[in-house]
């Protein structure tokens, strides 16, 4: 069995070496191999060179985009390269702790879940008030529109059975990956399992890239996919919708 860790990276030269070191040494469940897939989303600050060195040494699978296309596009590119049975999303900064991987994938291995979100709340450290409010709004929208019953819709730490994530017809380009995957999984009837994780927020001065417009785009994504026809843009193969559980109950 193999866990693929997808790391979309854009101009994270200050933190990427520490992040990748943590990813390499993070404990995994017994019997699992580790595949690290890094997508350089058009970095211009020296991150590309660090990624290239690791790729030449055979320590990671790497892809470089010629321009900055967005986190969603980077995740989609990494997903095409990943070969693991389970997919874990990892940011290229120090907000999230790779030592939580085992906790994140345990419900999948135990057969209790197909998808797991790492909840940052209530223990998120140093998160700005405006970001707390934005997260609360997005989570409330997901719960209202999709009966998701979750506490952290916008968490970056998400784990999936690989075939499930690959089956989704993802259209995301920037930070709307989270609401799109939440909306489509719930419309297909999948329960989202949550586990608590550690989180240490950073600000714009530290390199955080998400902005207010991304929050509005995320909210619009949740609304848009709730009221779009069920057969549209949920799965890559439209007729597969008839073969999957579309009951919105958890």
C-alpha positions as MATLAB code, in Angstrom:
seq = 'XXXXXXXXXXXXXXXXXXXXXXXXXXXXXXXXXXXXXXXXXXXXXXXXXXXXXXXXXXXXXXXXXXXXXXXXXXXXXXXXXXXXXXXXXXXXXXXXXXXXXXXXXXXXXXXXXXXXXXXXXXXXXXXXXXXXXXXXXXXXXXXXXXXXXXXXXXXXXXXXXXXXXXXXXXXXXXXXXXXXXXXXXXXXXXXXXXXXXXXXXXXXXXXXXXXXXXXXXXXXXXXXXXXXXXXXXXXXXXXXXXXXXXXXXX';
ca = [
       0.000    0.000    0.000;
       1.146    3.528   -0.727;
       0.253    7.010    0.489;
       0.801    9.814   -2.024;
       1.436   13.207   -0.429;
       0.577   16.022   -2.855;
       2.357   19.319   -2.181;
       1.379   22.317   -4.334;
       4.090   24.969   -3.914;
       4.405   28.574   -5.022;
       7.248   30.790   -3.780;
       7.827   28.975   -0.497;
      11.629   29.041   -0.495;
      11.812   30.089    3.170;
       9.676   27.218    4.452;
       9.808   24.466    1.823;
      13.065   22.817    3.018;
      11.621   22.494    6.534;
       8.282   21.246    5.240;
       9.803   18.581    3.006;
      12.074   17.408    5.841;
       9.016   16.995    8.068;
       7.157   15.144    5.300;
      10.056   12.695    4.843;
      10.240   11.817    8.522;
       6.518   11.881    9.365;
       5.376    8.495   10.721;
       3.027    6.502    8.506;
       0.886    3.473    9.320;
       2.829    0.226    9.332;
       3.269   -1.338    5.899;
       2.751    1.862    3.905;
       5.186    3.334    1.403;
       5.485    7.094    0.950;
       5.289    8.873   -2.403;
       5.861   12.629   -2.379;
       4.508   14.537   -5.368;
       5.535   18.200   -5.491;
       3.990   20.577   -8.004;
       5.903   23.829   -8.469;
       3.263   26.314   -9.533;
       5.580   28.684  -11.384;
       7.782   29.748   -8.451;
      10.281   32.558   -9.000;
      12.066   32.725   -5.632;
      14.396   29.721   -5.669;
      11.804   27.112   -4.717;
      12.124   25.571   -8.182;
      15.811   24.801   -7.686;
      15.189   23.087   -4.357;
      12.452   20.939   -5.912;
      14.605   20.091   -8.935;
      17.448   18.862   -6.724;
      15.119   16.509   -4.841;
      13.666   15.235   -8.115;
      17.109   14.563   -9.590;
      17.987   12.580   -6.482;
      14.875   10.463   -6.996;
      13.397   11.463   -3.648;
      10.221   13.039   -5.012;
       8.012   13.087   -8.100;
       7.989   16.636   -9.423;
       6.110   18.757  -11.912;
       6.760   22.392  -12.793;
       4.231   24.759  -14.336;
       5.699   27.501  -16.501;
       3.368   30.074  -14.920;
       1.456   30.464  -11.660;
      -1.850   28.733  -12.449;
      -3.271   28.396   -8.944;
      -3.447   25.837   -6.135;
      -6.381   23.986   -7.640;
      -4.576   23.501  -10.938;
      -1.461   22.351   -9.058;
      -3.450   19.736   -7.130;
      -5.001   18.477  -10.359;
      -1.540   18.192  -11.944;
      -0.205   16.324   -8.916;
      -3.174   13.984   -8.875;
      -2.368   12.945  -12.443;
       1.148   11.917  -11.317;
       0.281   10.240   -8.018;
       0.207    6.444   -7.845;
      -0.800    5.907   -4.212;
      -3.857    4.174   -2.786;
      -4.523    7.160   -0.506;
      -4.028   10.826   -1.384;
      -3.091   13.400    1.271;
      -2.924   17.129    0.506;
      -0.030   19.020    2.130;
       0.634   22.780    1.918;
       4.171   24.016    1.298;
       4.349   26.082    4.487;
       4.589   25.373    8.207;
       0.929   25.841    9.182;
       0.188   22.103    9.193;
       2.089   19.306   10.946;
       2.905   16.184    8.880;
       3.047   14.196   12.122;
      -0.761   14.186   11.829;
      -0.730   11.982    8.698;
      -1.328    8.750   10.596;
      -4.270   10.301   12.424;
      -5.646   11.635    9.143;
      -5.629    8.338    7.248;
      -6.576    6.007   10.111;
     -10.368    6.231    9.513;
      -9.807    5.281    5.867;
      -7.641    2.303    6.782;
     -10.188    1.204    9.382;
     -12.924    1.232    6.739;
     -14.872    3.995    8.446;
     -14.438    6.644    5.767;
     -13.605    7.343    2.127;
     -12.569   10.924    2.832;
     -11.193   12.586    5.976;
     -10.771   16.278    6.799;
      -8.329   17.472    9.452;
     -10.207   19.940   11.647;
      -8.210   22.895   12.984;
     -10.858   23.969   15.453;
     -11.125   24.834   18.250;
      -7.331   24.582   18.723;
      -6.105   26.755   15.808;
      -3.227   28.969   16.986;
      -2.643   32.582   15.925;
      -5.472   32.652   13.377;
      -6.559   36.208   12.549;
     -10.121   37.107   13.479;
     -11.095   37.792    9.862;
      -9.890   34.324    8.876;
     -11.821   32.722   11.734;
     -14.962   34.514   10.574;
     -14.407   33.466    6.944;
     -13.865   29.846    7.995;
     -17.005   29.934   10.135;
     -19.074   31.284    7.230;
     -17.798   28.663    4.785;
     -18.342   25.846    7.261;
     -21.855   27.071    8.051;
     -22.629   27.262    4.334;
     -21.395   23.699    3.762;
     -23.480   22.446    6.658;
     -26.584   24.350    5.580;
     -26.399   23.586    1.872;
     -25.077   20.029    2.030;
     -25.765   18.782    5.567;
     -22.021   18.150    5.761;
     -21.922   18.154    9.600;
     -18.306   19.307    9.697;
     -16.399   21.888   11.755;
     -13.741   22.985    9.221;
     -14.659   23.127    5.542;
     -11.595   25.109    4.430;
      -8.898   22.962    6.039;
      -6.010   22.168    3.710;
      -5.439   18.764    5.330;
      -7.654   16.369    3.429;
      -7.168   12.631    2.778;
      -9.003   10.565    0.165;
      -9.110    7.090   -1.225;
      -7.339    7.781   -4.506;
     -10.010    6.317   -6.844;
     -12.640    8.547   -5.262;
     -10.684   11.772   -5.723;
      -9.738   10.804   -9.278;
     -13.375   10.134  -10.147;
     -14.403   13.741   -9.469;
     -14.553   16.102  -12.434;
     -12.513   18.831  -10.771;
     -12.699   22.289  -12.342;
     -10.870   24.260   -9.631;
      -8.056   26.648  -10.493;
      -7.212   28.525   -7.310;
      -8.338   28.028   -3.722;
     -11.806   26.768   -4.676;
     -10.516   23.180   -4.533;
     -11.830   22.838   -0.965;
     -15.417   23.952   -1.571;
     -15.616   22.141   -4.897;
     -14.527   18.812   -3.471;
     -16.776   19.295   -0.432;
     -19.781   20.089   -2.615;
     -19.268   17.226   -5.037;
     -18.587   14.610   -2.393;
     -21.721   15.571   -0.494;
     -23.876   15.664   -3.606;
     -22.663   12.144   -4.331;
     -23.662   11.108   -0.823;
     -20.246   10.680    0.805;
     -19.909   11.367    4.513;
     -16.948   13.562    5.418;
     -15.133   12.195    8.456;
     -13.167   14.640   10.624;
     -10.202   14.236   12.968;
      -8.517   16.961   15.062;
      -5.152   18.244   13.826;
      -2.545   20.753   14.936;
      -2.423   24.118   13.208;
      -0.243   27.215   13.536;
      -1.589   30.039   11.381;
       0.613   32.439    9.445;
      -0.208   35.864    8.045;
       0.264   37.668    4.748;
       3.639   38.999    5.926;
       4.752   35.375    6.343;
       3.744   34.474    2.804;
       0.085   33.478    3.157;
      -1.476   33.836   -0.285;
      -5.215   33.463    0.197;
      -7.109   36.765   -0.023;
     -10.630   38.056    0.611;
     -11.697   37.434   -2.975;
     -10.811   33.769   -2.534;
     -13.250   33.574    0.354;
     -16.045   35.010   -1.799;
     -15.130   32.599   -4.602;
     -15.262   29.682   -2.155;
     -18.714   30.686   -0.940;
     -19.959   31.088   -4.499;
     -18.560   27.645   -5.371;
     -20.549   26.040   -2.550;
     -23.726   27.789   -3.678;
     -23.195   27.120   -7.369;
     -22.630   23.385   -7.056;
     -25.567   22.974   -4.684;
     -28.043   24.205   -7.257;
     -26.470   22.915  -10.467;
     -28.088   19.852  -12.105;
     -26.922   16.707  -10.327;
     -25.455   15.093  -13.428;
     -23.281   18.085  -14.346;
     -19.595   18.181  -13.412;
     -19.679   15.807  -10.491;
     -17.915   12.844  -12.038;
     -15.550   12.565  -14.966;
     -17.805    9.886  -16.498;
     -21.377   11.252  -16.471;
     -23.122    7.866  -16.615;
     -21.258    6.811  -13.463;
     -23.575    9.099  -11.478;
     -26.289    6.493  -11.889;
     -24.053    3.900  -10.276;
     -23.149    5.951   -7.196;
     -25.051    6.880   -4.082;
     -26.617   10.310   -4.566;
     -28.487   10.371   -1.283;
     -27.619   13.577    0.557;
     -28.103   12.003    3.979;
     -24.913   11.352    5.916;
];
